[in-house]
Amino acid sequence: MPDAGPASWDAVVLAGGQGRRLGGADKAAVMIGGRSLLDRVLSVLATVEPGVGRVVVVGPDRPGLARAGVLLAREDPPGGGPVAGIAAGLAHVRAPLVVVLAVDLPFLGLASLAELRAAVTAPPCGAPPAGAGAAGDVDVALLVDPAGRDQTLAAVWRSAALRAAIPPRPAGAAVRALLAGRKVARVPADALSCLDCDAEPDVAAARAAADRTGL
């Protein structure tokens, strides 16, 4: 099918982490540069081009989340891990592509999302241009940090490929296992784009970077 513009990709944001390495804090509510981690991710998704269709936030109920087009989902069981969260969000996805993001990436930018999308939608070598829903060489594109580490929760998937990769019992499954047998494109990214706020030192580094760069 041809690229349908705003409806050609949806997004799943994993915001159910319990923040054990942050003293049990609600990770999505951690403030970086005057904005919560969740707000920062949603702001990027709201401005990326072409526009994202459905945005699904997976995690505990957030009554204050009143944004047009944002849906709420809950992993089963609650706290069942990222693959369970992806499965819960994927149930609401309708577009041929889906962005899968952890909530703890405060500096993931528009350029990174555009590069991930381009890596998935690029036609096979020698083939004519393909739309977002057309078959291609790549099932998933993910960011890779300067140390060569895969950022499996900063990725754009073909929705059909992701559905096929989800195990029957997703709770507790490893995200990396979803890549088995898939055609993966790796997109190099700078350290700031890949900075994830897993622990207190990461949060401190992110706050310092926000102060330094104004991002």
HUHUBEL-V863409 format. One record per residue. N is the residue number from 1. PHI is phi in whole degrees, 0 to 359 (* if undefined). OMEGA is omega in whole degrees, 0 to 359 (NA if undefined). NEAR is the number of other C-alpha atoms within 10 Angstrom. Layout:
BEGIN
{{N & PHI & OMEGA & NEAR} {N & PHI & OMEGA & NEAR}}
END
This chain:
BEGIN
{{1 & * & 181 & 11} {2 & 288 & 176 & 11} {3 & 300 & 184 & 16} {4 & 263 & 178 & 14} {5 & 68 & 185 & 14} {6 & 302 & 183 & 15} {7 & 268 & 186 & 17} {8 & 277 & 173 & 22} {9 & 212 & 174 & 28} {10 & 248 & 181 & 25} {11 & 220 & 173 & 26} {12 & 239 & 180 & 29} {13 & 250 & 181 & 27} {14 & 272 & 185 & 29} {15 & 234 & 183 & 25} {16 & 257 & 181 & 25} {17 & 298 & 183 & 24} {18 & 274 & 176 & 17} {19 & 59 & 182 & 17} {20 & 300 & 179 & 12} {21 & 276 & 175 & 13} {22 & 245 & 179 & 17} {23 & 71 & 180 & 11} {24 & 82 & 180 & 10} {25 & 292 & 173 & 13} {26 & 289 & 187 & 15} {27 & 303 & 183 & 24} {28 & 298 & 183 & 23} {29 & 266 & 179 & 15} {30 & 298 & 185 & 18} {31 & 267 & 175 & 17} {32 & 229 & 179 & 23} {33 & 60 & 177 & 18} {34 & 82 & 178 & 12} {35 & 226 & 178 & 13} {36 & 289 & 177 & 18} {37 & 302 & 180 & 24} {38 & 297 & 180 & 23} {39 & 297 & 181 & 18} {40 & 296 & 180 & 24} {41 & 294 & 181 & 22} {42 & 295 & 179 & 18} {43 & 295 & 177 & 12} {44 & 295 & 180 & 16} {45 & 295 & 181 & 21} {46 & 285 & 186 & 16} {47 & 245 & 182 & 11} {48 & 292 & 177 & 15} {49 & 240 & 351 & 14} {50 & 295 & 187 & 15} {51 & 297 & 176 & 15} {52 & 283 & 178 & 22} {53 & 282 & 179 & 21} {54 & 276 & 171 & 22} {55 & 244 & 181 & 25} {56 & 248 & 176 & 26} {57 & 260 & 182 & 29} {58 & 258 & 180 & 28} {59 & 159 & 180 & 22} {60 & 295 & 181 & 17} {61 & 301 & 179 & 12} {62 & 232 & 185 & 9} {63 & 302 & 182 & 7} {64 & 279 & 182 & 6} {65 & 276 & 183 & 13} {66 & 245 & 179 & 9} {67 & 238 & 178 & 10} {68 & 301 & 176 & 9} {69 & 86 & 179 & 11} {70 & 267 & 178 & 15} {71 & 253 & 177 & 16} {72 & 249 & 177 & 19} {73 & 221 & 180 & 24} {74 & 227 & 177 & 23} {75 & 291 & 181 & 23} {76 & 237 & 359 & 15} {77 & 281 & 174 & 12} {78 & 305 & 184 & 15} {79 & 79 & 184 & 17} {80 & 282 & 176 & 17} {81 & 101 & 186 & 21} {82 & 295 & 180 & 23} {83 & 291 & 174 & 23} {84 & 298 & 177 & 27} {85 & 294 & 177 & 28} {86 & 299 & 180 & 27} {87 & 299 & 179 & 25} {88 & 295 & 179 & 23} {89 & 290 & 183 & 26} {90 & 297 & 179 & 23} {91 & 298 & 181 & 11} {92 & 259 & 184 & 17} {93 & 280 & 179 & 19} {94 & 240 & 185 & 15} {95 & 280 & 180 & 21} {96 & 289 & 176 & 21} {97 & 239 & 177 & 27} {98 & 219 & 173 & 28} {99 & 274 & 177 & 25} {100 & 245 & 185 & 22} {101 & 228 & 165 & 22} {102 & 284 & 182 & 26} {103 & 285 & 190 & 28} {104 & 264 & 179 & 28} {105 & 247 & 189 & 22} {106 & 291 & 185 & 29} {107 & 245 & 174 & 22} {108 & 294 & 188 & 21} {109 & 248 & 181 & 18} {110 & 299 & 182 & 13} {111 & 297 & 180 & 13} {112 & 296 & 179 & 21} {113 & 297 & 180 & 22} {114 & 297 & 180 & 14} {115 & 293 & 178 & 18} {116 & 297 & 180 & 23} {117 & 298 & 181 & 24} {118 & 298 & 181 & 14} {119 & 294 & 180 & 21} {120 & 278 & 187 & 25} {121 & 271 & 179 & 27} {122 & 300 & 180 & 19} {123 & 289 & 174 & 19} {124 & 303 & 181 & 13} {125 & 306 & 178 & 9} {126 & 87 & 180 & 6} {127 & 267 & 176 & 9} {128 & 292 & 179 & 9} {129 & 306 & 182 & 14} {130 & 247 & 175 & 16} {131 & 283 & 185 & 18} {132 & 298 & 182 & 25} {133 & 263 & 184 & 19} {134 & 280 & 178 & 15} {135 & 292 & 179 & 16} {136 & 212 & 182 & 19} {137 & 281 & 192 & 16} {138 & 242 & 174 & 19} {139 & 268 & 185 & 23} {140 & 209 & 172 & 28} {141 & 241 & 180 & 27} {142 & 224 & 178 & 28} {143 & 284 & 175 & 26} {144 & 232 & 183 & 22} {145 & 281 & 184 & 19} {146 & 300 & 178 & 13} {147 & 274 & 179 & 10} {148 & 87 & 180 & 11} {149 & 274 & 176 & 12} {150 & 293 & 174 & 18} {151 & 256 & 188 & 21} {152 & 291 & 177 & 20} {153 & 252 & 167 & 22} {154 & 222 & 193 & 23} {155 & 214 & 169 & 25} {156 & 241 & 181 & 31} {157 & 247 & 159 & 25} {158 & 286 & 187 & 25} {159 & 302 & 181 & 22} {160 & 297 & 179 & 15} {161 & 293 & 179 & 18} {162 & 292 & 177 & 20} {163 & 300 & 181 & 15} {164 & 292 & 183 & 11} {165 & 275 & 183 & 17} {166 & 292 & 180 & 19} {167 & 287 & 180 & 14} {168 & 302 & 178 & 8} {169 & 240 & 188 & 11} {170 & 285 & 182 & 21} {171 & 301 & 178 & 19} {172 & 82 & 181 & 13} {173 & 287 & 179 & 16} {174 & 274 & 179 & 13} {175 & 299 & 182 & 17} {176 & 302 & 181 & 12} {177 & 296 & 179 & 13} {178 & 295 & 183 & 19} {179 & 279 & 184 & 17} {180 & 300 & 179 & 9} {181 & 77 & 181 & 9} {182 & 259 & 175 & 16} {183 & 273 & 189 & 14} {184 & 248 & 171 & 17} {185 & 253 & 180 & 19} {186 & 251 & 185 & 19} {187 & 250 & 180 & 17} {188 & 297 & 180 & 19} {189 & 222 & 179 & 20} {190 & 283 & 185 & 14} {191 & 297 & 182 & 13} {192 & 294 & 179 & 17} {193 & 298 & 183 & 18} {194 & 262 & 181 & 24} {195 & 293 & 179 & 19} {196 & 245 & 187 & 20} {197 & 268 & 181 & 25} {198 & 274 & 186 & 16} {199 & 221 & 184 & 14} {200 & 303 & 178 & 13} {201 & 298 & 177 & 12} {202 & 294 & 179 & 15} {203 & 297 & 178 & 20} {204 & 299 & 179 & 13} {205 & 295 & 180 & 16} {206 & 294 & 179 & 23} {207 & 295 & 177 & 18} {208 & 296 & 179 & 14} {209 & 295 & 178 & 16} {210 & 296 & 178 & 16} {211 & 295 & 184 & 13} {212 & 287 & 187 & 10} {213 & 259 & 184 & 9} {214 & 77 & 180 & 8} {215 & 279 & NA & 14}}
END
